[in-house]
């Protein structure tokens, strides 16, 4: 598998990782045990890496739809984080 196979998913990977950092920081602010948070975060990153690596060949034909759904989810979670930080939610 070369880089070109993953290229359609690159924006989703980048912004997904940024969103993971935002959600992790929210967990720290909420007082979650940092060791548990780090363990769960690492577990999910490895899970998504394996799923993405193994599922790319199947998912490549749906890359545009997957990128839209993932981008929308990242947008919604980012808005939730911002509104929560402002005390609106």
C-alpha positions, 0 to 999 in steps of 0.5 A, spaced: 500 500 500 502 506 497 501 513 500 497 514 493 491 510 496 491 514 503 491 520 499 483 521 499 483 520 506 489 525 508 484 531 510 480 527 514 486 524 518 489 530 519 483 534 522 481 527 526 487 528 530 486 535 531 479 533 534 482 528 538 487 533 541 481 537 543 477 532 546 482 529 550 483 536 553 476 537 554 477 530 558 483 533 562 479 539 564 473 535 566 477 532 571 478 525 568 484 521 570 489 522 565 492 515 565 485 512 563 484 518 558 491 516 555 490 509 555 483 510 552 486 515 547 492 510 545 487 504 544 482 508 539 488 511 535 491 504 534 484 501 533 482 506 527 489 505 524 488 498 524 481 499 521 483 504 516 489 500 514 485 494 513 479 497 510 482 502 505 482 497 499 474 496 501 473 504 503 476 507 497 470 507 492 466 511 498 472 516 499 468 522 498 462 520 502 466 517 508 470 524 508 464 528 508 461 524 514 467 524 517 468 532 516 461 533 518 462 529 525 469 533 526 465 540 525 459 538 530 464 536 535 468 542 534 462 546 535 460 542 541 467 543 544 467 551 542 459 552 545 461 548 551 467 552 553 463 558 552 458 556 557 452 555 552 451 548 552 
